[in-house]
Amino acid sequence: MTTRQLFMTAWEFEPSVVIGTIGLLEAYLVAVRGRFNRCTVLFMTGLGIMFFALCSLLDPLGDDYLFTPNMAQHVI
């Protein structure tokens, strides 16, 4: 298995993370009344980074194998 195949197949879409991310995005869009500006883009970027940290290969590596990915999740 190549690194690319491992990275693409290791994503674990936890329902709580997916629903929480979508809920946060909806709540933010309601709060700003659907206006898209720089702050909205930054918030969506932050949600994407959070989603990446919790659903990508970084999560199982940090939970089961290595200390460094776990600390990277905390920093993110």
Backbone as JSON Lines, residues from 0, in Angstrom:
{"i":0,"aa":"M","n":[0.85,-1.17,0.0],"ca":[0.0,0.0,0.0],"c":[0.9,1.24,0.0]}
{"i":1,"aa":"T","n":[0.62,2.15,-0.9],"ca":[1.4,3.37,-0.96],"c":[0.91,4.36,0.09]}
{"i":2,"aa":"T","n":[1.71,5.37,0.31],"ca":[1.34,6.4,1.28],"c":[0.06,7.11,0.87]}
{"i":3,"aa":"R","n":[-0.07,7.38,-0.43],"ca":[-1.28,8.06,-0.91],"c":[-2.53,7.2,-0.68]}
{"i":4,"aa":"Q","n":[-2.43,5.9,-0.94],"ca":[-3.58,5.01,-0.71],"c":[-3.92,4.96,0.77]}
{"i":5,"aa":"L","n":[-2.91,4.9,1.62],"ca":[-3.15,4.88,3.06],"c":[-3.83,6.17,3.51]}
{"i":6,"aa":"F","n":[-3.34,7.3,3.02],"ca":[-3.92,8.59,3.41],"c":[-5.37,8.72,2.95]}
{"i":7,"aa":"M","n":[-5.67,8.22,1.76],"ca":[-7.03,8.36,1.23],"c":[-8.02,7.38,1.87]}
{"i":8,"aa":"T","n":[-7.56,6.25,2.35],"ca":[-8.47,5.26,2.93],"c":[-8.57,5.34,4.45]}
{"i":9,"aa":"A","n":[-7.74,6.14,5.09],"ca":[-7.71,6.17,6.55],"c":[-8.69,7.18,7.15]}
{"i":10,"aa":"W","n":[-9.44,7.88,6.33],"ca":[-10.4,8.86,6.85],"c":[-11.53,8.14,7.56]}
{"i":11,"aa":"E","n":[-11.82,8.57,8.78],"ca":[-12.91,8.0,9.56],"c":[-13.93,9.11,9.82]}
{"i":12,"aa":"F","n":[-15.06,9.04,9.17],"ca":[-16.07,10.08,9.31],"c":[-16.97,9.76,10.49]}
{"i":13,"aa":"E","n":[-16.56,10.2,11.68],"ca":[-17.34,10.01,12.88],"c":[-18.6,10.86,12.79]}
{"i":14,"aa":"P","n":[-19.76,10.28,13.05],"ca":[-21.0,11.06,12.94],"c":[-21.02,12.28,13.85]}
{"i":15,"aa":"S","n":[-20.46,12.17,15.04],"ca":[-20.48,13.32,15.96],"c":[-19.64,14.48,15.42]}
{"i":16,"aa":"V","n":[-18.54,14.18,14.77],"ca":[-17.69,15.23,14.21],"c":[-18.37,15.87,13.0]}
{"i":17,"aa":"V","n":[-18.93,15.05,12.12],"ca":[-19.59,15.56,10.92],"c":[-20.8,16.41,11.31]}
{"i":18,"aa":"I","n":[-21.64,15.9,12.19],"ca":[-22.84,16.63,12.6],"c":[-22.46,17.89,13.37]}
{"i":19,"aa":"G","n":[-21.45,17.8,14.22],"ca":[-21.01,18.98,14.97],"c":[-20.45,20.07,14.07]}
{"i":20,"aa":"T","n":[-19.67,19.67,13.06],"ca":[-19.11,20.64,12.13],"c":[-20.21,21.32,11.32]}
{"i":21,"aa":"I","n":[-21.14,20.55,10.83],"ca":[-22.25,21.11,10.06],"c":[-23.11,22.01,10.96]}
{"i":22,"aa":"G","n":[-23.34,21.58,12.2],"ca":[-24.13,22.39,13.13],"c":[-23.45,23.72,13.45]}
{"i":23,"aa":"L","n":[-22.14,23.7,13.65],"ca":[-21.41,24.94,13.9],"c":[-21.48,25.87,12.7]}
{"i":24,"aa":"L","n":[-21.35,25.32,11.51],"ca":[-21.42,26.14,10.3],"c":[-22.81,26.76,10.14]}
{"i":25,"aa":"E","n":[-23.85,25.97,10.36],"ca":[-25.21,26.49,10.26],"c":[-25.47,27.57,11.3]}
{"i":26,"aa":"A","n":[-25.03,27.35,12.53],"ca":[-25.24,28.35,13.59],"c":[-24.5,29.65,13.26]}
{"i":27,"aa":"Y","n":[-23.31,29.53,12.71],"ca":[-22.56,30.74,12.36],"c":[-23.25,31.49,11.22]}
{"i":28,"aa":"L","n":[-23.71,30.75,10.21],"ca":[-24.38,31.4,9.09],"c":[-25.68,32.07,9.52]}
{"i":29,"aa":"V","n":[-26.38,31.49,10.47],"ca":[-27.59,32.12,11.01],"c":[-27.2,33.39,11.78]}
{"i":30,"aa":"A","n":[-26.12,33.33,12.53],"ca":[-25.7,34.47,13.33],"c":[-25.28,35.66,12.46]}
{"i":31,"aa":"V","n":[-24.64,35.37,11.32],"ca":[-24.21,36.47,10.44],"c":[-25.22,36.72,9.34]}
{"i":32,"aa":"R","n":[-26.35,36.08,9.41],"ca":[-27.45,36.24,8.46],"c":[-27.05,35.92,7.02]}
{"i":33,"aa":"G","n":[-26.18,34.92,6.87],"ca":[-25.81,34.44,5.55],"c":[-24.87,35.33,4.76]}
{"i":34,"aa":"R","n":[-24.33,36.37,5.38],"ca":[-23.4,37.25,4.67],"c":[-22.03,36.59,4.6]}
{"i":35,"aa":"F","n":[-21.45,36.58,3.42],"ca":[-20.11,36.03,3.24],"c":[-19.12,37.18,3.15]}
{"i":36,"aa":"N","n":[-18.22,37.21,4.11],"ca":[-17.15,38.19,4.1],"c":[-15.87,37.49,4.54]}
{"i":37,"aa":"R","n":[-14.86,38.25,4.86],"ca":[-13.57,37.68,5.22],"c":[-13.68,36.82,6.49]}
{"i":38,"aa":"C","n":[-14.42,37.28,7.46],"ca":[-14.57,36.53,8.71],"c":[-15.26,35.19,8.49]}
{"i":39,"aa":"T","n":[-16.23,35.17,7.58],"ca":[-16.92,33.92,7.28],"c":[-15.97,32.92,6.64]}
{"i":40,"aa":"V","n":[-15.15,33.4,5.73],"ca":[-14.17,32.53,5.08],"c":[-13.16,32.0,6.1]}
{"i":41,"aa":"L","n":[-12.7,32.85,7.0],"ca":[-11.77,32.41,8.03],"c":[-12.41,31.38,8.97]}
{"i":42,"aa":"F","n":[-13.67,31.6,9.32],"ca":[-14.36,30.64,10.18],"c":[-14.51,29.29,9.49]}
{"i":43,"aa":"M","n":[-14.88,29.32,8.2],"ca":[-15.02,28.08,7.45],"c":[-13.68,27.37,7.29]}
{"i":44,"aa":"T","n":[-12.61,28.13,7.14],"ca":[-11.27,27.54,7.07],"c":[-10.92,26.86,8.39]}
{"i":45,"aa":"G","n":[-11.23,27.51,9.49],"ca":[-11.0,26.91,10.8],"c":[-11.79,25.64,11.01]}
{"i":46,"aa":"L","n":[-13.04,25.63,10.56],"ca":[-13.84,24.4,10.65],"c":[-13.24,23.29,9.81]}
{"i":47,"aa":"G","n":[-12.74,23.64,8.63],"ca":[-12.1,22.64,7.77],"c":[-10.85,22.06,8.4]}
{"i":48,"aa":"I","n":[-10.06,22.9,9.04],"ca":[-8.86,22.43,9.72],"c":[-9.22,21.54,10.9]}
{"i":49,"aa":"M","n":[-10.25,21.92,11.65],"ca":[-10.71,21.09,12.77],"c":[-11.21,19.74,12.26]}
{"i":50,"aa":"F","n":[-11.96,19.76,11.16],"ca":[-12.47,18.53,10.58],"c":[-11.31,17.64,10.13]}
{"i":51,"aa":"F","n":[-10.3,18.24,9.51],"ca":[-9.12,17.49,9.09],"c":[-8.42,16.84,10.28]}
{"i":52,"aa":"A","n":[-8.27,17.59,11.37],"ca":[-7.57,17.07,12.55],"c":[-8.32,15.9,13.19]}
{"i":53,"aa":"L","n":[-9.65,15.91,13.1],"ca":[-10.44,14.89,13.78],"c":[-10.84,13.71,12.91]}
{"i":54,"aa":"C","n":[-10.75,13.83,11.58],"ca":[-11.23,12.75,10.71],"c":[-10.16,12.16,9.81]}
{"i":55,"aa":"S","n":[-9.01,12.78,9.69],"ca":[-7.99,12.3,8.76],"c":[-7.12,11.23,9.41]}
{"i":56,"aa":"L","n":[-6.06,10.89,8.73],"ca":[-5.1,9.91,9.21],"c":[-4.44,10.36,10.51]}
{"i":57,"aa":"L","n":[-4.44,11.64,10.77],"ca":[-3.84,12.18,11.99],"c":[-4.49,11.62,13.25]}
{"i":58,"aa":"D","n":[-5.8,11.38,13.21],"ca":[-6.51,10.9,14.39],"c":[-6.13,9.47,14.78]}
{"i":59,"aa":"P","n":[-6.21,8.47,13.89],"ca":[-5.81,7.12,14.32],"c":[-4.32,7.01,14.63]}
{"i":60,"aa":"L","n":[-3.48,7.78,13.92],"ca":[-2.06,7.76,14.24],"c":[-1.81,8.29,15.65]}
{"i":61,"aa":"G","n":[-2.48,9.37,16.0],"ca":[-2.3,9.95,17.33],"c":[-2.91,9.12,18.44]}
{"i":62,"aa":"D","n":[-4.02,8.46,18.15],"ca":[-4.69,7.65,19.17],"c":[-3.97,6.34,19.45]}
{"i":63,"aa":"D","n":[-3.46,5.71,18.41],"ca":[-2.98,4.33,18.56],"c":[-1.47,4.15,18.46]}
{"i":64,"aa":"Y","n":[-0.77,5.05,17.75],"ca":[0.61,4.73,17.44],"c":[1.63,5.74,17.96]}
{"i":65,"aa":"L","n":[1.47,7.0,17.62],"ca":[2.52,7.97,17.86],"c":[2.06,9.11,18.75]}
{"i":66,"aa":"F","n":[2.99,9.69,19.47],"ca":[2.7,10.81,20.35],"c":[2.66,12.13,19.58]}
{"i":67,"aa":"T","n":[3.5,12.26,18.56],"ca":[3.59,13.52,17.82],"c":[2.28,13.9,17.12]}
{"i":68,"aa":"P","n":[1.6,12.98,16.4],"ca":[0.32,13.38,15.81],"c":[-0.74,13.76,16.85]}
{"i":69,"aa":"N","n":[-0.69,13.13,18.0],"ca":[-1.62,13.47,19.07],"c":[-1.39,14.91,19.53]}
{"i":70,"aa":"M","n":[-0.14,15.3,19.69],"ca":[0.17,16.67,20.09],"c":[-0.16,17.65,18.97]}
{"i":71,"aa":"A","n":[0.01,17.23,17.71],"ca":[-0.36,18.09,16.59],"c":[-1.86,18.36,16.62]}
{"i":72,"aa":"Q","n":[-2.66,17.35,16.96],"ca":[-4.11,17.56,17.09],"c":[-4.4,18.58,18.17]}
{"i":73,"aa":"H","n":[-3.71,18.52,19.28],"ca":[-3.95,19.48,20.35],"c":[-3.57,20.89,19.92]}
{"i":74,"aa":"V","n":[-2.48,21.02,19.19],"ca":[-2.05,22.34,18.72],"c":[-3.05,22.89,17.73]}
{"i":75,"aa":"I","n":[-3.54,22.05,16.84],"ca":[-4.55,22.48,15.86],"c":[-5.8,22.9,16.59]}
